[in-house]
Amino acid sequence: MSCKSLGRISAACFVSALTVSAEPDADAKPARHVRFLAMGDSPPFRQEIRDGVRYELDPPPDSIPPRQVIPGFGKETAEALDLRLGRISALAKVPAGEATLDLRAFGQAPDAAPWVSLKTPASGDFLVFLFRNPAKPTWKDAVSLIVPDGAAGAPAGTLRIVNLFPLSIRIMWGGETVILPAGKTILRTVKPGSEIPFQILVADATGSMKRYYSSSVTQNQGERGLVTIYRADGEDPRRPLKVAMLREPVPPEPPPSSDDKKP
């Protein structure tokens, strides 16, 4: 899901060394996966001129999330994943049941404290949102929010709205009005080819509702959508609230994996 579309939303899998039985196994479970989505603003472009040549400067430390992260579950670690603002990462495999997921920056010492640590859901695929702590000035102290993912958690024909903004917001969805608190999500159905009016309002200092976003949502057959509402964390943002709309085709459910058998 990396196709940005305003108004109108590969794989780091482990290959099992086990031999797949010729007969179906009733105890086999589908593999679970996690993806990551970092939301925020890139720092201003910086450059310097050396000997008449312009050179782009690296962003200030901790002004963006790590460019690559390594998911780990205890002593097990997955392959490094690219992490880019506003782009969903590739897949990483997740063990069955609840577990602690430690996310470390690529090159970080294995015995150092993880960049982000969280508890995984007991079942199903999931997507981890990563964003700045509103009380902190950098990505060093990032926080996370988990939402269901995969064909079961985010089916085709649905759109999930996620509020990463630190305040409750009012959503006008077609003819429906929804108050969505900070850190909460809602799932709505989108009929393929339809166009649904969509607005976001937030109370100002006087208590009056101010409209920050107005557009419409549409999806094709077999697609799902994701609307992320987040706090603008750039330098002197014109508006405190931003909206990212993504959509992607829904892949089929993976077949049962032999390495997920019960012991």
VEXNUGU-60613 format. One record per atom (N, C-alpha, C, O): atom name; x, y, z. Coordinates in steps of 0.1 Angstrom, whole numbers. Example, Ala and Ser with C-alpha at 12.3 -4.5 7.8 and 13.67 -1.06 7.14 Angstrom:
("N" (132 -57 78))
("CA" (123 -45 78))
("C" (132 -33 78))
("O" (142 -33 85))
("N" (128 -22 71))
("CA" (137 -11 71))
("C" (129 0 79))
("O" (134 11 80))
// end
This chain:
("N" (9 -12 0))
("CA" (0 0 0))
("C" (9 12 0))
("O" (11 18 11))
("N" (14 16 -11))
("CA" (23 28 -11))
("C" (18 38 -21))
("O" (25 48 -23))
("N" (7 36 -27))
("CA" (2 45 -37))
("C" (-6 56 -31))
("O" (-18 53 -27))
("N" (-1 68 -29))
("CA" (-9 79 -23))
("C" (-19 84 -33))
("O" (-16 85 -44))
("N" (-31 86 -28))
("CA" (-42 90 -37))
("C" (-51 99 -29))
("O" (-60 94 -21))
("N" (-49 113 -30))
("CA" (-58 122 -23))
("C" (-72 122 -28))
("O" (-73 125 -40))
("N" (-82 120 -20))
("CA" (-95 122 -24))
("C" (-101 111 -32))
("O" (-113 109 -30))
("N" (-95 105 -40))
("CA" (-103 96 -49))
("C" (-96 82 -48))
("O" (-101 73 -54))
("N" (-71 66 -14))
("CA" (-60 58 -5))
("C" (-52 50 -15))
("O" (-43 42 -10))
("N" (93 -69 -1))
("CA" (82 -72 -4))
("C" (82 -80 8))
("O" (74 -79 17))
("N" (88 -85 7))
("CA" (83 -94 18))
("C" (95 -99 25))
("O" (104 -106 19))
("N" (96 -97 38))
("CA" (106 -103 46))
("C" (100 -115 53))
("O" (99 -115 66))
("N" (97 -125 46))
("CA" (91 -137 51))
("C" (101 -147 53))
("O" (111 -148 46))
("N" (100 -155 64))
("CA" (109 -166 66))
("C" (104 -178 58))
("O" (92 -181 58))
("N" (113 -185 51))
("CA" (109 -197 44))
("C" (113 -209 53))
("O" (124 -211 57))
("N" (103 -217 56))
("CA" (105 -228 65))
("C" (114 -239 58))
("O" (113 -242 46))
("N" (122 -245 67))
("CA" (131 -256 62))
("C" (124 -269 63))
("O" (129 -280 59))
("N" (112 -269 69))
("CA" (104 -281 70))
("C" (98 -286 57))
("O" (95 -277 48))
("N" (96 -298 55))
("CA" (90 -303 43))
("C" (75 -304 45))
("O" (70 -308 55))
("N" (68 -298 35))
("CA" (53 -298 36))
("C" (48 -312 33))
("O" (51 -319 24))
("N" (39 -316 42))
("CA" (33 -329 41))
("C" (24 -330 29))
("O" (17 -320 25))
("N" (23 -341 22))
("CA" (14 -343 11))
("C" (0 -343 15))
("O" (-9 -339 7))
("N" (-3 -346 27))
("CA" (-17 -346 32))
("C" (-19 -333 40))
("O" (-11 -329 47))
("N" (-31 -327 38))
("CA" (-34 -315 46))
("C" (-34 -317 61))
("O" (-38 -328 65))
("N" (-28 -308 68))
("CA" (-28 -309 83))
("C" (-38 -300 89))
("O" (-38 -288 87))
("N" (-47 -307 97))
("CA" (-58 -299 103))
("C" (-52 -289 113))
("O" (-59 -279 116))
("N" (-40 -291 119))
("CA" (-35 -282 129))
("C" (-26 -271 123))
("O" (-22 -262 130))
("N" (-24 -271 109))
("CA" (-17 -260 103))
("C" (-24 -247 104))
("O" (-36 -246 102))
("N" (-16 -236 107))
("CA" (-22 -223 108))
("C" (-16 -214 97))
("O" (-4 -215 94))
("N" (-24 -204 92))
("CA" (-18 -195 83))
("C" (-7 -186 90))
("O" (-8 -183 102))
("N" (3 -183 82))
("CA" (14 -174 88))
("C" (8 -161 92))
("O" (-1 -156 85))
("N" (13 -155 102))
("CA" (9 -141 106))
("C" (20 -131 102))
("O" (32 -135 101))
("N" (15 -119 99))
("CA" (25 -109 94))
("C" (22 -95 101))
("O" (10 -93 105))
("N" (32 -87 101))
("CA" (31 -73 106))
("C" (37 -64 95))
("O" (46 -68 88))
("N" (31 -52 94))
("CA" (36 -42 85))
("C" (37 -29 94))
("O" (31 -28 104))
("N" (45 -20 89))
("CA" (47 -7 97))
("C" (45 5 88))
("O" (48 5 77))
("N" (39 15 95))
("CA" (36 28 88))
("C" (40 39 97))
("O" (33 42 107))
("N" (51 46 93))
("CA" (55 58 100))
("C" (48 70 95))
("O" (48 73 83))
("N" (42 78 103))
("CA" (34 90 99))
("C" (40 103 105))
("O" (43 103 117))
("N" (42 113 97))
("CA" (48 125 102))
("C" (53 134 90))
("O" (51 130 79))
("N" (60 145 93))
("CA" (65 154 83))
("C" (80 152 82))
("O" (87 151 92))
("N" (85 153 69))
("CA" (99 153 67))
("C" (104 167 71))
("O" (98 177 69))
("N" (117 168 76))
("CA" (123 181 79))
("C" (126 189 66))
("O" (126 183 55))
("N" (127 202 67))
("CA" (130 210 55))
("C" (142 205 48))
("O" (152 201 54))
("N" (142 206 35))
("CA" (154 202 27))
("C" (165 212 30))
("O" (163 224 30))
("N" (177 206 32))
("CA" (189 214 35))
("C" (200 210 25))
("O" (202 199 21))
("N" (208 221 21))
("CA" (219 218 12))
("C" (230 228 15))
("O" (228 238 22))
("N" (242 225 10))
("CA" (253 234 11))
("C" (261 233 -2))
("O" (260 224 -9))
("N" (268 244 -4))
("CA" (276 245 -17))
("C" (291 243 -13))
("O" (296 251 -5))
("N" (297 233 -19))
("CA" (311 231 -17))
("C" (318 231 -31))
("O" (315 223 -39))
("N" (328 240 -32))
("CA" (335 241 -45))
("C" (326 243 -57))
("O" (328 237 -68))
("N" (315 251 -54))
("CA" (305 254 -65))
("C" (295 243 -68))
("O" (287 244 -77))
("N" (295 232 -60))
("CA" (286 221 -62))
("C" (277 220 -50))
("O" (281 221 -38))
("N" (264 219 -53))
("CA" (253 218 -43))
("C" (253 203 -37))
("O" (252 194 -45))
("N" (253 202 -24))
("CA" (252 188 -18))
("C" (240 188 -8))
("O" (239 198 0))
("N" (232 178 -9))
("CA" (221 177 0))
("C" (227 172 14))
("O" (235 163 14))
("N" (222 178 25))
("CA" (226 175 38))
("C" (217 165 44))
("O" (205 165 42))
("N" (223 156 52))
("CA" (214 147 60))
("C" (205 154 69))
("O" (209 165 74))
("N" (193 149 72))
("CA" (184 155 81))
("C" (190 155 95))
("O" (199 147 98))
("N" (186 165 104))
("CA" (192 165 117))
("C" (189 151 124))
("O" (179 145 121))
("N" (197 147 134))
("CA" (195 135 141))
("C" (181 134 147))
("O" (176 143 154))
("N" (174 122 146))
("CA" (161 119 151))
("C" (150 128 146))
("O" (139 129 152))
("N" (152 135 135))
("CA" (142 143 129))
("C" (133 135 119))
("O" (122 140 115))
("N" (137 123 116))
("CA" (129 113 109))
("C" (131 100 115))
("O" (141 98 123))
("N" (122 90 113))
("CA" (124 77 119))
("C" (136 70 112))
("O" (141 74 102))
("N" (141 59 118))
("CA" (152 52 112))
("C" (148 47 98))
("O" (137 44 95))
("N" (158 48 89))
("CA" (156 44 75))
("C" (153 29 73))
("O" (146 25 64))
("N" (159 21 82))
("CA" (157 7 82))
("C" (155 2 97))
("O" (162 7 106))
("N" (146 -7 99))
("CA" (143 -12 112))
("C" (144 -28 111))
("O" (141 -34 101))
("N" (147 -34 123))
("CA" (147 -48 124))
("C" (137 -52 135))
("O" (139 -50 147))
("N" (127 -59 131))
("CA" (117 -65 141))
("C" (123 -77 148))
("O" (130 -85 141))
("N" (121 -78 161))
("CA" (126 -89 168))
("C" (116 -94 178))
("O" (108 -86 184))
("N" (117 -107 181))
("CA" (108 -114 190))
("C" (117 -123 199))
("O" (120 -134 196))
("N" (121 -117 210))
("CA" (131 -124 219))
("C" (144 -125 211))
("O" (150 -115 207))
("N" (149 -138 210))
("CA" (162 -140 203))
("C" (160 -140 188))
("O" (170 -140 180))
("N" (148 -141 183))
("CA" (145 -142 169))
("C" (144 -128 163))
("O" (137 -119 168))
("N" (151 -126 151))
("CA" (149 -113 144))
("C" (146 -116 130))
("O" (150 -126 124))
("N" (139 -106 124))
("CA" (135 -107 110))
("C" (145 -99 102))
("O" (154 -92 107))
("N" (144 -99 89))
("CA" (152 -91 80))
("C" (149 -76 82))
("O" (138 -73 86))
("N" (159 -68 79))
("CA" (157 -54 80))
("C" (146 -49 70))
("O" (146 -54 59))
("N" (138 -40 74))
("CA" (127 -34 66))
("C" (130 -19 64))
("O" (134 -12 73))
("N" (127 -15 51))
("CA" (128 -1 49))
("C" (116 6 55))
("O" (105 1 55))
("N" (119 18 61))
("CA" (108 26 68))
("C" (109 40 62))
("O" (119 47 64))
("N" (98 44 55))
("CA" (97 57 50))
("C" (84 64 54))
("O" (74 57 55))
("N" (85 77 57))
("CA" (73 84 61))
("C" (61 82 51))
("O" (63 85 39))
("N" (50 78 56))
("CA" (38 78 47))
("C" (37 65 38))
("O" (28 64 30))
("N" (47 56 39))
("CA" (47 44 31))
("C" (47 32 40))
("O" (54 30 49))
("N" (38 23 37))
("CA" (37 10 45))
("C" (49 1 41))
("O" (52 0 29))
("N" (55 -5 51))
("CA" (66 -13 49))
("C" (63 -27 43))
("O" (51 -30 41))
("N" (73 -34 40))
("CA" (71 -48 36))
("C" (66 -56 48))
("O" (66 -51 59))
("N" (63 -69 46))
("CA" (59 -78 56))
("C" (70 -83 64))
("O" (81 -85 59))
("N" (67 -86 77))
("CA" (76 -94 86))
("C" (68 -104 92))
("O" (56 -102 96))
("N" (73 -116 94))
("CA" (65 -127 100))
("C" (65 -125 115))
("O" (74 -120 122))
("N" (53 -129 121))
("CA" (50 -128 135))
("C" (47 -142 141))
("O" (40 -149 135))
("N" (53 -145 152))
("CA" (50 -158 159))
("C" (35 -158 164))
("O" (29 -148 166))
("N" (30 -170 165))
("CA" (16 -172 170))
("C" (15 -167 185))
("O" (25 -168 192))
("N" (3 -162 188))
("CA" (1 -158 202))
("C" (7 -144 205))
("O" (13 -138 197))
("N" (4 -140 217))
("CA" (9 -127 222))
("C" (24 -128 224))
("O" (29 -138 229))
("N" (31 -117 220))
("CA" (46 -117 222))
("C" (50 -102 223))
("O" (42 -93 220))
("N" (62 -100 227))
("CA" (68 -87 227))
("C" (76 -85 214))
("O" (84 -92 210))
("N" (72 -74 207))
("CA" (79 -70 194))
("C" (88 -59 197))
("O" (83 -48 201))
("N" (101 -61 195))
("CA" (111 -50 197))
("C" (115 -46 183))
("O" (119 -54 174))
("N" (115 -33 181))
("CA" (119 -27 168))
("C" (131 -19 170))
("O" (132 -9 178))
("N" (142 -23 164))
("CA" (155 -16 165))
("C" (159 -10 152))
("O" (156 -15 141))
("N" (166 1 153))
("CA" (172 7 141))
("C" (183 -2 135))
("O" (190 -8 143))
("N" (184 -3 122))
("CA" (195 -11 116))
("C" (208 -5 120))
("O" (211 7 120))
("N" (217 -14 125))
("CA" (230 -10 130))
("C" (230 -8 145))
("O" (241 -6 150))
("N" (219 -8 151))
("CA" (218 -6 166))
("C" (224 -18 173))
("O" (221 -29 168))
("N" (231 -16 184))
("CA" (236 -27 191))
("C" (225 -37 196))
("O" (215 -32 201))
("N" (227 -50 195))
("CA" (216 -59 199))
("C" (212 -58 213))
("O" (201 -61 217))
("N" (222 -54 222))
("CA" (219 -53 236))
("C" (214 -39 240))
("O" (211 -37 252))
("N" (213 -30 230))
("CA" (208 -17 234))
("C" (192 -17 235))
("O" (186 -26 229))
("N" (187 -8 242))
("CA" (172 -7 243))
("C" (166 -5 230))
("O" (171 3 222))
("N" (155 -12 227))
("CA" (149 -11 213))
("C" (143 3 211))
("O" (140 10 221))
("N" (143 7 199))
("CA" (137 20 195))
("C" (122 21 199))
("O" (118 30 206))
("N" (115 10 196))
("CA" (101 9 200))
("C" (98 -5 204))
("O" (103 -15 199))
("N" (90 -7 215))
("CA" (87 -20 220))
("C" (72 -21 222))
("O" (66 -11 228))
("N" (65 -32 218))
("CA" (51 -32 219))
("C" (46 -47 221))
("O" (54 -56 218))
("N" (34 -49 225))
("CA" (28 -62 227))
("C" (20 -65 214))
("O" (12 -57 210))
("N" (22 -77 208))
("CA" (14 -80 196))
("C" (1 -86 200))
("O" (-1 -91 211))
("N" (-9 -84 191))
("CA" (-22 -91 193))
("C" (-21 -106 194))
("O" (-11 -112 189))
("N" (-30 -113 200))
("CA" (-30 -127 201))
("C" (-31 -135 188))
("O" (-26 -146 186))
("N" (-38 -128 178))
("CA" (-40 -135 166))
("C" (-42 -125 155))
("O" (-44 -113 157))
("N" (-41 -130 142))
("CA" (-43 -121 130))
("C" (-31 -113 126))
("O" (-22 -110 134))
("N" (-32 -108 114))
("CA" (-22 -99 109))
("C" (-25 -85 115))
("O" (-36 -82 118))
("N" (-15 -76 115))
("CA" (-17 -63 121))
("C" (-7 -53 115))
("O" (3 -57 109))
("N" (-11 -40 115))
("CA" (-4 -29 110))
("C" (0 -20 122))
("O" (-9 -17 130))
("N" (13 -17 123))
("CA" (17 -8 134))
("C" (20 6 129))
("O" (29 8 121))
("N" (12 15 134))
("CA" (15 30 131))
("C" (26 34 141))
("O" (26 31 153))
("N" (35 42 135))
("CA" (46 48 143))
("C" (46 63 141))
("O" (45 67 130))
("N" (46 70 152))
("CA" (45 85 151))
("C" (52 91 163))
("O" (54 85 173))
("N" (55 104 162))
("CA" (62 111 173))
("C" (52 112 185))
("O" (40 114 183))
("N" (58 111 196))
("CA" (51 115 209))
("C" (48 130 208))
("O" (57 138 207))
("N" (35 134 209))
("CA" (32 148 208))
("C" (39 156 219))
("O" (41 168 217))
("N" (44 150 230))
("CA" (50 158 240))
("C" (66 158 238))
("O" (73 164 246))
("N" (70 152 228))
("CA" (85 151 225))
("C" (88 158 212))
("O" (80 158 203))
("N" (100 163 210))
("CA" (103 171 198))
("C" (109 162 187))
("O" (110 167 176))
("N" (113 150 189))
("CA" (120 142 179))
("C" (113 128 178))
("O" (104 124 186))
("N" (119 120 169))
("CA" (115 106 167))
("C" (121 97 177))
("O" (119 85 176))
("N" (130 102 185))
("CA" (137 93 194))
("C" (127 86 204))
("O" (130 74 207))
("N" (117 92 207))
("CA" (107 86 216))
("C" (94 84 209))
("O" (83 90 212))
("N" (94 76 198))
("CA" (82 73 190))
("C" (72 65 198))
("O" (76 57 207))
("N" (60 66 194))
("CA" (49 58 200))
("C" (42 50 189))
("O" (45 53 177))
("N" (34 41 193))
("CA" (28 32 183))
("C" (13 30 185))
("O" (8 32 196))
("N" (6 26 175))
("CA" (-8 22 175))
("C" (-10 10 166))
("O" (-5 10 155))
("N" (-16 -1 171))
("CA" (-18 -13 163))
("C" (-33 -14 158))
("O" (-42 -11 166))
("N" (-34 -17 145))
("CA" (-48 -19 139))
("C" (-47 -32 132))
("O" (-37 -37 127))
("N" (-59 -39 130))
("CA" (-60 -51 122))
("C" (-55 -49 108))
("O" (-58 -38 102))
("N" (-49 -59 102))
("CA" (-45 -59 88))
("C" (-48 -72 82))
("O" (-54 -81 88))
("N" (-43 -73 69))
("CA" (-46 -86 62))
("C" (-60 -86 56))
("O" (-68 -78 59))
("N" (-62 -97 49))
("CA" (-76 -98 42))
("C" (-87 -100 53))
("O" (-98 -96 50))
("N" (-84 -105 64))
("CA" (-94 -107 75))
("C" (-96 -94 82))
("O" (-107 -90 85))
("N" (-85 -87 86))
("CA" (-86 -75 94))
("C" (-90 -63 87))
("O" (-96 -54 92))
("N" (-87 -63 74))
("CA" (-90 -51 65))
("C" (-95 -57 52))
("O" (-87 -57 42))
("N" (-107 -62 51))
("CA" (-112 -68 39))
("C" (-114 -58 27))
("O" (-114 -46 29))
("N" (-114 -64 15))
("CA" (-117 -56 3))
("C" (-131 -49 5))
("O" (-140 -55 11))
("N" (-132 -37 0))
("CA" (-145 -30 1))
("C" (-147 -22 14))
("O" (-157 -17 17))
("N" (-136 -22 22))
("CA" (-137 -14 35))
("C" (-126 -3 35))
("O" (-117 -3 27))
("N" (-129 6 44))
("CA" (-119 17 46))
("C" (-118 20 61))
("O" (-128 21 68))
("N" (-106 20 66))
("CA" (-103 22 80))
("C" (-99 37 82))
("O" (-90 41 75))
("N" (-105 44 91))
("CA" (-101 57 95))
("C" (-94 57 109))
("O" (-100 51 118))
("N" (-82 62 109))
("CA" (-73 61 121))
("C" (-70 75 126))
("O" (-66 84 118))
("N" (-73 78 139))
("CA" (-70 91 145))
("C" (-57 91 153))
("O" (-57 86 164))
("N" (-46 96 147))
("CA" (-34 97 154))
("C" (-32 111 160))
("O" (-22 115 167))
("N" (-42 120 157))
("CA" (-42 134 162))
("C" (-44 133 177))
("O" (-52 125 182))
("N" (-38 142 185))
("CA" (-39 141 200))
("C" (-53 145 206))
("O" (-54 146 218))
("N" (-62 149 197))
("CA" (-75 153 202))
("C" (-86 145 195))
("O" (-84 139 184))
("N" (-98 145 201))
("CA" (-110 139 194))
("C" (-113 147 182))
("O" (-111 160 182))
("N" (-118 141 171))
("CA" (-122 148 159))
("C" (-136 144 155))
("O" (-141 134 159))
("N" (-143 153 148))
("CA" (-156 150 142))
("C" (-155 147 128))
("O" (-149 154 120))
("N" (-160 135 124))
("CA" (-159 130 110))
("C" (-173 131 104))
("O" (-183 125 110))
("N" (-174 137 92))
("CA" (-187 137 85))
("C" (-184 127 73))
("O" (-177 130 64))
("N" (-191 116 74))
("CA" (-189 105 64))
("C" (-202 103 57))
("O" (-211 96 63))
("N" (-203 108 45))
("CA" (-216 107 38))
("C" (-226 115 47))
("O" (-225 127 49))
("N" (-237 108 51))
("CA" (-247 115 59))
("C" (-245 111 74))
("O" (-254 114 82))
("N" (-234 105 77))
("CA" (-231 101 91))
("C" (-221 110 98))
("O" (-212 116 92))
("N" (-224 113 111))
("CA" (-214 121 119))
("C" (-209 112 130))
("O" (-216 105 137))
("N" (-195 111 131))
("CA" (-188 103 141))
("C" (-178 111 148))
("O" (-171 119 143))
("N" (-178 109 162))
("CA" (-168 115 170))
("C" (-157 104 172))
("O" (-160 94 178))
("N" (-145 107 168))
("CA" (-134 97 168))
("C" (-124 102 178))
("O" (-116 111 175))
("N" (-123 96 190))
("CA" (-113 100 200))
("C" (-98 97 195))
("O" (-96 89 185))
("N" (-89 104 201))
("CA" (-75 101 198))
("C" (-71 87 200))
("O" (-75 81 210))
("N" (-64 81 191))
("CA" (-59 67 192))
("C" (-69 57 189))
("O" (-67 45 192))
("N" (-81 61 183))
("CA" (-91 51 180))
("C" (-93 50 165))
("O" (-88 59 157))
("N" (-100 40 160))
("CA" (-102 38 146))
("C" (-116 33 144))
("O" (-123 28 153))
("N" (-121 35 131))
("CA" (-134 30 127))
("C" (-133 24 113))
("O" (-124 28 106))
("N" (-141 14 111))
("CA" (-141 7 98))
("C" (-154 10 91))
("O" (-165 8 97))
("N" (-154 14 78))
("CA" (-166 17 71))
("C" (-165 9 57))
("O" (-154 7 52))
("N" (-177 6 52))
("CA" (-178 0 39))
("C" (-179 10 28))
("O" (-185 20 29))
("N" (-171 7 17))
("CA" (-171 16 5))
("C" (-175 8 -7))
("O" (-168 -2 -11))
("N" (-187 11 -13))
("CA" (-191 4 -25))
("C" (-182 8 -37))
("O" (-180 19 -39))
("N" (-177 -2 -44))
("CA" (-168 1 -55))
("C" (-174 11 -65))
("O" (-186 9 -69))
("N" (-166 21 -68))
("CA" (-171 31 -78))
("C" (-179 42 -72))
("O" (-182 52 -79))
("N" (-183 41 -59))
("CA" (-191 52 -53))
("C" (-182 63 -48))
("O" (-170 61 -47))
("N" (-187 74 -46))
("CA" (-180 86 -41))
("C" (-186 91 -29))
("O" (-198 96 -29))
("N" (-179 90 -17))
("CA" (-185 93 -4))
("C" (-179 106 1))
("O" (-166 107 2))
("N" (-187 117 3))
("CA" (-182 129 9))
("C" (-175 127 22))
("O" (-181 119 30))
("N" (-165 134 25))
("CA" (-157 131 37))
("C" (-151 144 43))
("O" (-144 151 35))
("N" (-154 148 55))
("CA" (-149 160 61))
("C" (-144 157 75))
("O" (-149 147 82))
("N" (-134 165 80))
("CA" (-129 164 93))
("C" (-129 177 100))
("O" (-125 187 94))
("N" (-135 177 112))
("CA" (-136 190 120))
("C" (-130 188 133))
("O" (-131 177 139))
("N" (-124 199 139))
("CA" (-118 198 152))
("C" (-122 211 159))
("O" (-123 222 153))
("N" (-125 210 172))
("CA" (-129 221 180))
("C" (-117 231 182))
("O" (-106 226 186))
("N" (-119 244 180))
("CA" (-109 253 183))
("C" (-109 258 197))
("O" (-116 252 205))
("N" (-101 268 200))
("CA" (-99 272 214))
("C" (-112 277 220))
("O" (-114 277 233))
("N" (-121 282 212))
("CA" (-134 287 217))
("C" (-145 276 218))
("O" (-156 279 222))
("N" (-142 264 213))
("CA" (-151 253 213))
("C" (-159 252 200))
("O" (-167 243 198))
("N" (-157 261 191))
("CA" (-164 260 178))
("C" (-157 250 169))
("O" (-144 248 170))
("N" (-164 243 161))
("CA" (-159 233 152))
("C" (-153 240 140))
("O" (-160 247 133))
("N" (-140 236 137))
("CA" (-134 242 125))
("C" (-131 231 115))
("O" (-125 220 119))
("N" (-134 233 103))
("CA" (-132 222 93))
("C" (-117 223 88))
("O" (-113 233 84))
("N" (-111 211 89))
("CA" (-97 211 85))
("C" (-95 203 72))
("O" (-84 204 66))
("N" (-105 195 68))
("CA" (-103 187 56))
("C" (-117 184 50))
("O" (-126 182 57))
("N" (-117 185 37))
("CA" (-129 182 30))
("C" (-126 176 16))
("O" (-119 182 8))
("N" (-131 164 13))
("CA" (-128 158 0))
("C" (-138 146 -1))
("O" (-149 147 4))
("N" (-135 136 -9))
("CA" (-144 125 -10))
("C" (-135 112 -12))
("O" (-123 113 -15))
("N" (-141 101 -10))
("CA" (-134 88 -10))
("C" (-141 79 -21))
("O" (-153 78 -22))
("N" (-132 72 -28))
("CA" (-137 63 -38))
("C" (-127 51 -39))
("O" (-115 53 -36))
("N" (-132 39 -42))
("CA" (-123 27 -43))
("C" (-128 18 -54))
("O" (-140 19 -58))
("N" (-119 11 -59))
("CA" (-122 1 -70))
("C" (-125 -12 -64))
("O" (-123 -15 -52))
("N" (-131 -21 -73))
("CA" (-134 -35 -68))
("C" (-121 -41 -63))
("O" (-110 -41 -70))
("N" (-122 -48 -52))
("CA" (-111 -56 -47))
("C" (-101 -47 -39))
("O" (-90 -52 -35))
("N" (-103 -34 -37))
("CA" (-94 -26 -29))
("C" (-99 -24 -15))
("O" (-111 -25 -12))
("N" (-90 -20 -7))
("CA" (-93 -15 7))
("C" (-86 -1 9))
("O" (-76 2 2))
("N" (-91 7 18))
("CA" (-85 20 20))
("C" (-81 23 34))
("O" (-86 16 43))
("N" (-73 33 35))
("CA" (-68 36 49))
("C" (-67 52 49))
("O" (-59 58 41))
("N" (-74 58 59))
("CA" (-73 72 61))
("C" (-66 75 74))
("O" (-71 70 84))
("N" (-55 81 74))
("CA" (-47 84 86))
("C" (-48 99 89))
("O" (-44 107 81))
("N" (-53 103 101))
("CA" (-54 116 105))
("C" (-43 118 116))
("O" (-43 112 126))
("N" (-33 128 113))
("CA" (-22 129 122))
("C" (-18 143 125))
("O" (-23 152 118))
("N" (-10 145 135))
("CA" (-6 159 139))
("C" (6 163 130))
("O" (15 156 128))
("N" (5 175 125))
("CA" (16 181 117))
("C" (27 183 126))
("O" (26 191 136))
("N" (39 177 124))
("CA" (50 179 133))
("C" (62 186 126))
("O" (73 185 131))
("N" (59 192 115))
("CA" (70 200 108))
("C" (72 213 115))
("O" (66 217 125))
("N" (82 221 109))
("CA" (85 234 114))
("C" (74 244 110))
("O" (72 246 98))
("N" (68 250 120))
("CA" (58 261 117))
("C" (47 256 107))
("O" (45 262 97))
("N" (40 245 110))
("CA" (30 240 101))
("C" (18 250 99))
("O" (14 256 109))
("N" (13 251 87))
("CA" (2 261 85))
("C" (-10 256 92))
("O" (-18 264 97))
("N" (-12 243 92))
("CA" (-24 237 99))
("C" (-19 226 108))
("O" (-10 218 104))
("N" (-25 224 120))
("CA" (-20 214 129))
("C" (-24 200 125))
("O" (-18 190 130))
("N" (-34 198 117))
("CA" (-39 185 113))
("C" (-36 182 99))
("O" (-38 190 90))
("N" (-32 169 96))
("CA" (-30 165 83))
("C" (-37 151 80))
("O" (-40 144 90))
("N" (-39 148 68))
("CA" (-47 136 64))
("C" (-39 129 53))
("O" (-35 135 43))
("N" (-37 116 54))
("CA" (-31 108 44))
("C" (-41 97 40))
("O" (-46 90 48))
("N" (-44 96 27))
("CA" (-53 86 22))
("C" (-46 76 13))
("O" (-40 80 3))
("N" (-47 64 16))
("CA" (-40 53 9))
("C" (-50 43 5))
("O" (-60 41 12))
("N" (-48 36 -6))
("CA" (-56 24 -9))
("C" (-47 14 -17))
("O" (-37 17 -23))
("N" (-52 1 -16))
("CA" (-44 -10 -22))
("C" (-53 -21 -25))
("O" (-63 -23 -19))
("N" (-49 -30 -34))
("CA" (-56 -42 -37))
("C" (-54 -52 -25))
("O" (-43 -52 -19))
("N" (-64 -59 -22))
("CA" (-64 -69 -11))
("C" (-58 -82 -16))
("O" (-65 -88 -25))
("N" (-47 -87 -11))
("CA" (-42 -100 -16))
("C" (-50 -111 -10))
("O" (-56 -109 0))
("N" (-50 -123 -16))
("CA" (-58 -134 -11))
("C" (-51 -139 2))
("O" (-39 -136 5))
("N" (-59 -146 10))
("CA" (-54 -151 22))
("C" (-43 -162 19))
("O" (-45 -170 10))
("N" (-32 -161 26))
("CA" (-21 -171 24))
("C" (-26 -185 28))
("O" (-33 -187 37))
("N" (-20 -196 21))
("CA" (-24 -209 25))
("C" (-17 -213 38))
("O" (-8 -206 43))
("N" (-22 -223 45))
("CA" (-16 -227 58))
("C" (-1 -230 56))
("O" (3 -235 46))
("N" (7 -226 66))
("CA" (22 -228 65))
("C" (26 -239 74))
("O" (22 -240 86))
("N" (34 -248 69))
("CA" (38 -260 77))
("C" (46 -256 89))
("O" (46 -264 99))
("N" (53 -245 89))
("CA" (61 -241 101))
("C" (52 -235 112))
("O" (58 -231 122))
("N" (39 -234 109))
("CA" (30 -229 120))
("C" (23 -241 126))
("O" (13 -238 133))
("N" (27 -253 124))
("CA" (20 -264 130))
("C" (22 -264 145))
("O" (32 -259 150))
("N" (13 -270 152))
("CA" (15 -271 166))
("C" (25 -282 169))
("O" (26 -291 161))
("N" (33 -280 180))
("CA" (44 -290 183))
("C" (37 -303 187))
("O" (44 -313 190))
// end
